[in-house]
Amino acid sequence: MKSHAEFEWWRLNTTEDSGTDEVPQRHREALEKTATRVIADRTAEGCVEGELHEVVFDTDDESDNGKHYRGYWRLVRSA
């Protein structure tokens, strides 16, 4: 039996009707690392799916509130 994890991220945007934005290329690596860590921790606890949350900061400026992301992951099993 084989399995792999799938995950998806979206940026929260309260000014658009959809409420979400595409993930900029410059944030993808950080979000992938977060997803990998969360999935490893949660699957060790027996979970097969769950939510993701992260805030990515673009600058070292302490006043930057960062970009808020949400996501979802799941394990996909194949024969």
N, C-alpha and C positions, 0 to 999 in steps of 0.2 A: 504494500500500500504506500502511496506517495501523497504528500500534501505540500501546499505552499500557501503563503499568506498574500492576500490582496489588501491594499489600503488606498484610500482616496482622501485628499485634503481639499478644503475650500476656505477662502478668506472671508471673514464676516464683514459685511458692508451694510450699515444701517441707512445709507443715503440712497440706495437703489431699491427698486421694487422687489428684485429677486432676493435681496439680502445677502448675496454672496458674490465674490469675484474670483477670477482665475488666480492661481498661485504664480507669482513672478518667478522666473528662472533662478534669480539670486537667492531665493528662500528654499528651493527644493531640496538641496543637500541637507540643510538643518532639519527640515521636516521628515526626510527619509530616515535620518539618524534617530529622531524621536520615535517614529513609528517602529523601527527595528527594536529599539530598547523596550518600548511598551509592549509590543507583541511578544517578545521573549519573556518578559516578566509575567504577563497575563497567561500565556500558554503554560508556563511552569505551574501556575495555580489551577490549571484545568479549563480555562476559558477558551472558547473557539471563535469569539467575536466581541467587539466592543467599540467604544467611542475613543477618539483622540482629541487632545486639546494642547495648544502650544501658543506661545507669544514669541515672535521673532523681532529682535531689535535691529534696525538698520544702521544705527550709529552708536558711538560710545556716549552720546549726550544723555545724561541722566533724566532730562526732561522728556525724552522720546518715550511715548507710551507703547511703542511697538505695534506690530500688526498681529491681530488675533486670528487664529485659525482653529477650525474644528475639522474633524475627520472621522472616518469609520474604517475598521479593519475586520477581516474574517479569514479563517482558515478554509481552504478549499481542498477537499480530499478527492483523489482519483484512484482508479483501480490499478 
